């Protein structure tokens, strides 16, 4: 059976040892045809990480691209433009990946209607809350990762396919049965290359800060191609969720984080949802993240609720301003910078000739 080339794209920012461990796992994959593209947004690495990345690049084991800006959707787009694979797989820079992960992703693309594969994510935070797994233990197995049957899910509820409220019902941690889903998680998702080339989809670089919901926005737009998103629990990895680095602010309590968090949710809704779907999304967003009701379990302090409500309102207004600005500015800042740089390179090459 022919094995399509997989381009593994790893955006990274501010990560050292977790990034090295992630690359070690990818390099150990038992899949015969893959390339690794590291889009590095870290200004300065620790000497050990710097030497390690230089060695891998010199040996031809990775393609190492360094950029002087930080944007998760921007880094994804940057990697896609340089990828050669028929399948493009995105993972985070703080994951543990079993040897069969790439093979599991690739095995789903024999179905012609599947345009994307959502892999299972053993989220360290969610699993350790229930005592299912601890760091330092061997990688969990996709079929028996949650020893307590109480936490295993066979079929996701119908609400998980409702674009307005799906985000509160999709559980790609404890779901053990393959099925169609409406979205993937950004730390473990793959796509047919033609999603980007034939249909011209890009990740929206207007999703800021933690870039929460940027993959949801992309997956909602993918539905317009006619392709389906398939969830495969065998295409699994462990997301460590390191507290620093990555695509998020160091402190989730910072004012900037709170503002961009709500901005990104509203931007996704305003771009993709009907009015009824938007109302359901905004209602659940308020109930969960402002009032703190389950599954968020946030403080019920009146002062904190008022504070979160303020960011909620500001986020909505900010998202509307983003869309108004889109009339004359697409917001694809980093993609445009890359295009301008490539044009200058071609122009300089012609002058040298």
C-alpha beads as a LAMMPS data file, in Angstrom:
LAMMPS data file: protein, C-alpha beads

353 atoms
352 bonds

1 atom types
1 bond types

-500.0 500.0 xlo xhi
-500.0 500.0 ylo yhi
-500.0 500.0 zlo zhi

Masses

1 110.0

Atoms # bond

1 1 1 0.000 0.000 0.000
2 1 1 1.410 3.398 -0.965
3 1 1 2.150 5.674 1.970
4 1 1 1.478 9.366 1.249
5 1 1 4.085 11.823 2.465
6 1 1 3.072 13.520 5.722
7 1 1 4.326 16.988 6.587
8 1 1 4.454 17.349 10.374
9 1 1 4.309 21.057 11.215
10 1 1 5.336 22.120 14.717
11 1 1 4.886 25.807 15.595
12 1 1 6.978 26.589 18.658
13 1 1 7.404 29.527 20.977
14 1 1 9.365 29.711 24.210
15 1 1 9.756 25.965 24.626
16 1 1 13.001 24.166 25.384
17 1 1 13.039 20.628 26.834
18 1 1 9.402 19.880 25.840
19 1 1 10.243 20.804 22.233
20 1 1 13.291 18.511 22.229
21 1 1 11.220 15.648 23.655
22 1 1 8.466 16.241 21.086
23 1 1 10.964 16.071 18.217
24 1 1 12.452 12.871 19.615
25 1 1 9.021 11.249 19.551
26 1 1 8.284 12.376 15.999
27 1 1 11.646 11.108 14.779
28 1 1 10.797 7.664 16.227
29 1 1 7.601 7.280 14.185
30 1 1 7.253 3.945 12.382
31 1 1 5.716 5.626 9.326
32 1 1 8.013 5.454 6.260
33 1 1 7.370 8.831 4.618
34 1 1 7.290 12.037 6.600
35 1 1 9.033 15.370 6.965
36 1 1 9.239 17.648 9.991
37 1 1 8.894 21.414 9.726
38 1 1 9.630 23.455 12.852
39 1 1 8.344 27.034 12.649
40 1 1 10.355 28.614 15.445
41 1 1 9.113 31.892 16.931
42 1 1 11.448 31.813 19.950
43 1 1 13.811 34.825 19.939
44 1 1 16.621 33.070 21.842
45 1 1 16.908 29.407 22.790
46 1 1 18.867 27.853 25.618
47 1 1 22.267 26.643 24.360
48 1 1 21.289 22.957 24.608
49 1 1 18.129 23.451 22.535
50 1 1 19.918 25.663 20.024
51 1 1 22.626 23.048 19.492
52 1 1 20.049 20.261 19.214
53 1 1 17.995 22.073 16.567
54 1 1 21.106 23.004 14.609
55 1 1 22.234 19.375 14.639
56 1 1 18.882 18.046 13.418
57 1 1 18.744 20.677 10.677
58 1 1 22.328 19.978 9.561
59 1 1 21.588 16.248 9.406
60 1 1 18.493 16.885 7.295
61 1 1 16.129 15.452 9.904
62 1 1 14.077 18.619 10.222
63 1 1 13.390 21.809 8.295
64 1 1 13.990 24.584 10.800
65 1 1 12.453 27.976 10.023
66 1 1 13.077 30.922 12.329
67 1 1 10.737 33.924 12.238
68 1 1 10.821 37.191 14.155
69 1 1 7.143 37.297 15.081
70 1 1 4.765 35.192 17.192
71 1 1 1.377 34.010 15.899
72 1 1 0.050 30.466 16.015
73 1 1 -2.195 30.748 12.924
74 1 1 0.579 32.686 11.184
75 1 1 3.052 29.894 11.947
76 1 1 0.632 27.252 10.660
77 1 1 0.213 29.119 7.370
78 1 1 3.965 29.646 7.100
79 1 1 4.572 25.919 7.497
80 1 1 1.883 24.935 4.996
81 1 1 3.481 27.085 2.292
82 1 1 6.729 25.155 2.750
83 1 1 5.270 21.666 3.198
84 1 1 5.558 18.983 0.509
85 1 1 3.295 16.301 1.939
86 1 1 -0.041 15.097 0.632
87 1 1 -1.154 15.169 4.265
88 1 1 -0.406 18.076 6.587
89 1 1 -0.346 17.243 10.308
90 1 1 -0.204 19.885 13.033
91 1 1 1.008 19.097 16.530
92 1 1 2.041 21.258 19.474
93 1 1 5.569 21.607 20.807
94 1 1 4.743 19.919 24.137
95 1 1 3.324 16.511 23.254
96 1 1 4.218 12.871 23.724
97 1 1 3.546 10.915 20.539
98 1 1 3.382 7.101 20.325
99 1 1 5.182 5.497 17.399
100 1 1 2.016 4.679 15.447
101 1 1 0.427 8.143 15.441
102 1 1 1.371 9.103 11.877
103 1 1 0.325 5.734 10.526
104 1 1 -3.063 6.078 12.225
105 1 1 -3.650 9.516 10.705
106 1 1 -2.654 8.368 7.210
107 1 1 -4.850 5.264 7.364
108 1 1 -8.024 7.362 7.346
109 1 1 -7.394 9.118 4.043
110 1 1 -8.315 6.139 1.875
111 1 1 -11.902 7.376 2.372
112 1 1 -12.383 10.025 -0.284
113 1 1 -14.892 12.087 1.683
114 1 1 -12.509 12.581 4.618
115 1 1 -10.622 15.853 4.344
116 1 1 -9.357 16.069 7.911
117 1 1 -8.599 13.767 10.817
118 1 1 -9.076 14.805 14.422
119 1 1 -6.751 12.801 16.616
120 1 1 -7.461 11.869 20.188
121 1 1 -5.762 14.068 22.781
122 1 1 -4.877 12.697 26.177
123 1 1 -4.913 16.048 27.922
124 1 1 -2.669 15.826 30.971
125 1 1 -4.780 18.256 32.969
126 1 1 -8.087 16.475 32.317
127 1 1 -6.713 12.980 32.786
128 1 1 -4.866 13.734 36.017
129 1 1 -7.987 15.360 37.459
130 1 1 -9.618 11.934 37.318
131 1 1 -6.507 9.993 38.264
132 1 1 -6.282 8.327 34.847
133 1 1 -2.667 9.165 34.085
134 1 1 0.412 10.875 35.483
135 1 1 3.495 12.386 33.885
136 1 1 6.320 9.883 33.995
137 1 1 4.105 6.894 33.309
138 1 1 4.289 5.073 29.951
139 1 1 2.157 6.526 27.184
140 1 1 -1.477 5.496 27.605
141 1 1 -3.050 3.108 25.132
142 1 1 -5.828 4.408 22.898
143 1 1 -8.189 1.588 23.824
144 1 1 -7.583 1.461 27.570
145 1 1 -6.345 4.910 28.494
146 1 1 -9.157 5.569 30.936
147 1 1 -9.339 2.505 33.171
148 1 1 -12.505 3.738 34.850
149 1 1 -15.368 3.037 32.364
150 1 1 -17.289 5.916 33.923
151 1 1 -15.121 8.331 31.952
152 1 1 -15.300 6.597 28.576
153 1 1 -17.573 7.975 25.853
154 1 1 -18.825 5.908 22.913
155 1 1 -21.003 8.263 20.867
156 1 1 -20.764 12.015 21.247
157 1 1 -24.182 13.637 21.861
158 1 1 -26.027 15.367 18.979
159 1 1 -25.119 18.728 20.530
160 1 1 -21.484 18.031 19.592
161 1 1 -22.409 18.642 15.933
162 1 1 -24.284 21.887 16.649
163 1 1 -21.937 24.717 15.670
164 1 1 -23.433 27.002 18.300
165 1 1 -22.798 24.842 21.348
166 1 1 -20.577 22.017 20.071
167 1 1 -17.551 23.366 21.934
168 1 1 -19.105 22.382 25.258
169 1 1 -19.921 18.825 24.153
170 1 1 -16.981 17.687 22.007
171 1 1 -14.790 15.503 24.195
172 1 1 -11.761 14.281 22.258
173 1 1 -10.107 13.127 25.480
174 1 1 -12.398 10.352 26.673
175 1 1 -14.186 9.415 23.427
176 1 1 -13.171 5.896 22.365
177 1 1 -15.245 5.381 19.189
178 1 1 -14.356 6.680 15.684
179 1 1 -17.011 9.067 14.321
180 1 1 -17.684 12.270 12.417
181 1 1 -16.958 15.465 14.357
182 1 1 -17.372 19.162 13.683
183 1 1 -13.869 20.202 14.708
184 1 1 -10.418 18.989 15.726
185 1 1 -7.997 20.077 18.417
186 1 1 -5.077 22.133 17.194
187 1 1 -2.420 20.014 18.903
188 1 1 -3.341 16.881 16.912
189 1 1 -5.083 17.423 13.575
190 1 1 -4.299 16.591 9.960
191 1 1 -5.663 17.723 6.593
192 1 1 -5.485 16.824 2.936
193 1 1 -3.077 19.190 1.246
194 1 1 -5.714 20.237 -1.277
195 1 1 -7.701 21.870 1.516
196 1 1 -5.026 24.568 1.316
197 1 1 -4.098 24.408 -2.378
198 1 1 -7.328 23.638 -4.243
199 1 1 -9.715 25.402 -1.869
200 1 1 -7.345 28.116 -0.681
201 1 1 -8.166 27.843 3.016
202 1 1 -5.823 29.547 5.452
203 1 1 -5.761 29.882 9.208
204 1 1 -7.109 33.293 10.176
205 1 1 -4.250 35.338 11.605
206 1 1 -6.686 37.704 13.312
207 1 1 -7.061 35.144 16.126
208 1 1 -4.844 36.649 18.775
209 1 1 -2.977 35.740 21.930
210 1 1 -3.668 32.120 22.805
211 1 1 -5.374 31.854 19.379
212 1 1 -8.182 29.892 21.038
213 1 1 -10.831 28.870 18.481
214 1 1 -8.565 29.406 15.449
215 1 1 -8.722 25.700 14.640
216 1 1 -12.493 25.686 15.245
217 1 1 -12.861 28.572 12.792
218 1 1 -10.782 26.707 10.214
219 1 1 -12.753 23.486 10.638
220 1 1 -16.083 25.291 10.306
221 1 1 -14.922 26.816 7.027
222 1 1 -13.650 23.417 5.879
223 1 1 -17.270 22.215 5.846
224 1 1 -17.809 24.400 2.790
225 1 1 -15.473 22.172 0.755
226 1 1 -17.782 19.171 1.138
227 1 1 -15.144 17.215 3.035
228 1 1 -15.818 15.574 6.395
229 1 1 -13.762 15.611 9.601
230 1 1 -13.215 12.147 11.042
231 1 1 -12.259 11.458 14.646
232 1 1 -9.852 8.543 15.096
233 1 1 -9.004 7.602 18.709
234 1 1 -6.052 5.522 17.453
235 1 1 -4.390 8.691 16.133
236 1 1 -3.614 9.775 19.659
237 1 1 -0.998 11.642 21.623
238 1 1 -0.562 13.193 25.061
239 1 1 -0.754 16.975 25.349
240 1 1 1.338 18.061 28.307
241 1 1 -0.070 21.599 28.460
242 1 1 3.104 23.232 29.763
243 1 1 2.405 26.317 31.854
244 1 1 4.830 28.578 30.009
245 1 1 5.735 29.007 26.375
246 1 1 3.606 27.753 23.536
247 1 1 1.006 30.037 21.981
248 1 1 -0.480 31.419 25.187
249 1 1 0.445 34.223 27.535
250 1 1 2.507 33.186 30.529
251 1 1 -0.327 34.289 32.804
252 1 1 -3.897 33.429 31.861
253 1 1 -4.959 36.122 34.352
254 1 1 -3.383 38.907 32.324
255 1 1 -5.685 41.562 30.914
256 1 1 -4.498 40.852 27.372
257 1 1 -5.240 37.137 27.690
258 1 1 -8.768 37.758 28.961
259 1 1 -9.549 40.249 26.209
260 1 1 -8.219 38.085 23.370
261 1 1 -9.955 35.007 24.798
262 1 1 -13.398 36.564 24.382
263 1 1 -12.437 38.353 21.159
264 1 1 -11.529 35.034 19.554
265 1 1 -14.756 33.302 20.570
266 1 1 -16.881 36.146 19.247
267 1 1 -14.826 36.380 16.054
268 1 1 -15.428 32.694 15.350
269 1 1 -19.143 33.133 15.916
270 1 1 -19.552 36.303 13.875
271 1 1 -17.673 34.770 10.944
272 1 1 -19.281 31.347 10.759
273 1 1 -22.580 31.047 12.619
274 1 1 -26.187 31.915 11.933
275 1 1 -27.871 34.401 14.271
276 1 1 -29.520 31.580 16.241
277 1 1 -26.237 29.695 16.531
278 1 1 -24.470 32.864 17.639
279 1 1 -27.031 33.471 20.379
280 1 1 -26.566 29.930 21.680
281 1 1 -22.790 30.305 21.618
282 1 1 -22.788 33.668 23.391
283 1 1 -25.250 32.412 25.992
284 1 1 -23.123 29.379 26.836
285 1 1 -19.970 31.467 26.776
286 1 1 -21.505 33.849 29.330
287 1 1 -22.910 31.057 31.494
288 1 1 -19.655 29.109 31.582
289 1 1 -16.835 31.644 31.414
290 1 1 -18.462 34.676 33.016
291 1 1 -20.821 33.162 35.592
292 1 1 -18.434 30.253 36.113
293 1 1 -20.989 27.442 35.864
294 1 1 -19.888 23.895 34.842
295 1 1 -17.876 22.838 33.013
296 1 1 -15.805 25.950 33.796
297 1 1 -16.145 25.918 37.600
298 1 1 -14.884 29.487 38.025
299 1 1 -15.119 31.628 41.129
300 1 1 -18.588 32.938 41.930
301 1 1 -17.233 36.081 43.532
302 1 1 -19.379 39.072 42.423
303 1 1 -16.260 41.149 41.775
304 1 1 -14.757 38.465 39.532
305 1 1 -18.052 37.931 37.690
306 1 1 -18.315 41.674 37.019
307 1 1 -14.693 41.721 35.858
308 1 1 -15.233 38.779 33.488
309 1 1 -18.450 40.364 32.212
310 1 1 -16.481 43.491 31.355
311 1 1 -13.998 41.489 29.283
312 1 1 -16.926 39.638 27.682
313 1 1 -18.434 42.937 26.477
314 1 1 -15.071 44.346 25.395
315 1 1 -14.288 41.128 23.543
316 1 1 -17.545 41.336 21.606
317 1 1 -16.942 44.968 20.636
318 1 1 -13.357 44.186 19.716
319 1 1 -14.426 41.284 17.480
320 1 1 -16.919 43.535 15.700
321 1 1 -14.167 46.098 15.142
322 1 1 -11.967 43.342 13.709
323 1 1 -14.641 42.420 11.176
324 1 1 -15.255 46.054 10.226
325 1 1 -11.526 46.507 9.664
326 1 1 -11.633 43.443 7.415
327 1 1 -13.443 45.530 4.796
328 1 1 -10.057 46.960 3.824
329 1 1 -7.624 44.670 5.684
330 1 1 -7.813 40.855 5.556
331 1 1 -5.705 40.573 8.686
332 1 1 -3.341 37.998 7.171
333 1 1 -0.378 40.074 8.320
334 1 1 2.263 37.366 8.518
335 1 1 1.201 35.706 5.285
336 1 1 1.474 39.066 3.537
337 1 1 4.912 39.677 5.042
338 1 1 6.022 36.289 3.749
339 1 1 4.629 37.011 0.285
340 1 1 6.399 40.367 0.131
341 1 1 9.667 38.772 1.246
342 1 1 9.386 36.083 -1.444
343 1 1 8.733 38.748 -4.081
344 1 1 11.854 40.657 -3.007
345 1 1 13.915 37.461 -3.143
346 1 1 12.717 36.710 -6.686
347 1 1 13.393 40.274 -7.755
348 1 1 16.925 40.169 -6.319
349 1 1 17.525 36.843 -8.038
350 1 1 16.552 38.304 -11.404
351 1 1 18.901 41.252 -10.871
352 1 1 21.773 38.888 -10.072
353 1 1 21.120 37.011 -13.312

Bonds

1 1 1 2
2 1 2 3
3 1 3 4
4 1 4 5
5 1 5 6
6 1 6 7
7 1 7 8
8 1 8 9
9 1 9 10
10 1 10 11
11 1 11 12
12 1 12 13
13 1 13 14
14 1 14 15
15 1 15 16
16 1 16 17
17 1 17 18
18 1 18 19
19 1 19 20
20 1 20 21
21 1 21 22
22 1 22 23
23 1 23 24
24 1 24 25
25 1 25 26
26 1 26 27
27 1 27 28
28 1 28 29
29 1 29 30
30 1 30 31
31 1 31 32
32 1 32 33
33 1 33 34
34 1 34 35
35 1 35 36
36 1 36 37
37 1 37 38
38 1 38 39
39 1 39 40
40 1 40 41
41 1 41 42
42 1 42 43
43 1 43 44
44 1 44 45
45 1 45 46
46 1 46 47
47 1 47 48
48 1 48 49
49 1 49 50
50 1 50 51
51 1 51 52
52 1 52 53
53 1 53 54
54 1 54 55
55 1 55 56
56 1 56 57
57 1 57 58
58 1 58 59
59 1 59 60
60 1 60 61
61 1 61 62
62 1 62 63
63 1 63 64
64 1 64 65
65 1 65 66
66 1 66 67
67 1 67 68
68 1 68 69
69 1 69 70
70 1 70 71
71 1 71 72
72 1 72 73
73 1 73 74
74 1 74 75
75 1 75 76
76 1 76 77
77 1 77 78
78 1 78 79
79 1 79 80
80 1 80 81
81 1 81 82
82 1 82 83
83 1 83 84
84 1 84 85
85 1 85 86
86 1 86 87
87 1 87 88
88 1 88 89
89 1 89 90
90 1 90 91
91 1 91 92
92 1 92 93
93 1 93 94
94 1 94 95
95 1 95 96
96 1 96 97
97 1 97 98
98 1 98 99
99 1 99 100
100 1 100 101
101 1 101 102
102 1 102 103
103 1 103 104
104 1 104 105
105 1 105 106
106 1 106 107
107 1 107 108
108 1 108 109
109 1 109 110
110 1 110 111
111 1 111 112
112 1 112 113
113 1 113 114
114 1 114 115
115 1 115 116
116 1 116 117
117 1 117 118
118 1 118 119
119 1 119 120
120 1 120 121
121 1 121 122
122 1 122 123
123 1 123 124
124 1 124 125
125 1 125 126
126 1 126 127
127 1 127 128
128 1 128 129
129 1 129 130
130 1 130 131
131 1 131 132
132 1 132 133
133 1 133 134
134 1 134 135
135 1 135 136
136 1 136 137
137 1 137 138
138 1 138 139
139 1 139 140
140 1 140 141
141 1 141 142
142 1 142 143
143 1 143 144
144 1 144 145
145 1 145 146
146 1 146 147
147 1 147 148
148 1 148 149
149 1 149 150
150 1 150 151
151 1 151 152
152 1 152 153
153 1 153 154
154 1 154 155
155 1 155 156
156 1 156 157
157 1 157 158
158 1 158 159
159 1 159 160
160 1 160 161
161 1 161 162
162 1 162 163
163 1 163 164
164 1 164 165
165 1 165 166
166 1 166 167
167 1 167 168
168 1 168 169
169 1 169 170
170 1 170 171
171 1 171 172
172 1 172 173
173 1 173 174
174 1 174 175
175 1 175 176
176 1 176 177
177 1 177 178
178 1 178 179
179 1 179 180
180 1 180 181
181 1 181 182
182 1 182 183
183 1 183 184
184 1 184 185
185 1 185 186
186 1 186 187
187 1 187 188
188 1 188 189
189 1 189 190
190 1 190 191
191 1 191 192
192 1 192 193
193 1 193 194
194 1 194 195
195 1 195 196
196 1 196 197
197 1 197 198
198 1 198 199
199 1 199 200
200 1 200 201
201 1 201 202
202 1 202 203
203 1 203 204
204 1 204 205
205 1 205 206
206 1 206 207
207 1 207 208
208 1 208 209
209 1 209 210
210 1 210 211
211 1 211 212
212 1 212 213
213 1 213 214
214 1 214 215
215 1 215 216
216 1 216 217
217 1 217 218
218 1 218 219
219 1 219 220
220 1 220 221
221 1 221 222
222 1 222 223
223 1 223 224
224 1 224 225
225 1 225 226
226 1 226 227
227 1 227 228
228 1 228 229
229 1 229 230
230 1 230 231
231 1 231 232
232 1 232 233
233 1 233 234
234 1 234 235
235 1 235 236
236 1 236 237
237 1 237 238
238 1 238 239
239 1 239 240
240 1 240 241
241 1 241 242
242 1 242 243
243 1 243 244
244 1 244 245
245 1 245 246
246 1 246 247
247 1 247 248
248 1 248 249
249 1 249 250
250 1 250 251
251 1 251 252
252 1 252 253
253 1 253 254
254 1 254 255
255 1 255 256
256 1 256 257
257 1 257 258
258 1 258 259
259 1 259 260
260 1 260 261
261 1 261 262
262 1 262 263
263 1 263 264
264 1 264 265
265 1 265 266
266 1 266 267
267 1 267 268
268 1 268 269
269 1 269 270
270 1 270 271
271 1 271 272
272 1 272 273
273 1 273 274
274 1 274 275
275 1 275 276
276 1 276 277
277 1 277 278
278 1 278 279
279 1 279 280
280 1 280 281
281 1 281 282
282 1 282 283
283 1 283 284
284 1 284 285
285 1 285 286
286 1 286 287
287 1 287 288
288 1 288 289
289 1 289 290
290 1 290 291
291 1 291 292
292 1 292 293
293 1 293 294
294 1 294 295
295 1 295 296
296 1 296 297
297 1 297 298
298 1 298 299
299 1 299 300
300 1 300 301
301 1 301 302
302 1 302 303
303 1 303 304
304 1 304 305
305 1 305 306
306 1 306 307
307 1 307 308
308 1 308 309
309 1 309 310
310 1 310 311
311 1 311 312
312 1 312 313
313 1 313 314
314 1 314 315
315 1 315 316
316 1 316 317
317 1 317 318
318 1 318 319
319 1 319 320
320 1 320 321
321 1 321 322
322 1 322 323
323 1 323 324
324 1 324 325
325 1 325 326
326 1 326 327
327 1 327 328
328 1 328 329
329 1 329 330
330 1 330 331
331 1 331 332
332 1 332 333
333 1 333 334
334 1 334 335
335 1 335 336
336 1 336 337
337 1 337 338
338 1 338 339
339 1 339 340
340 1 340 341
341 1 341 342
342 1 342 343
343 1 343 344
344 1 344 345
345 1 345 346
346 1 346 347
347 1 347 348
348 1 348 349
349 1 349 350
350 1 350 351
351 1 351 352
352 1 352 353
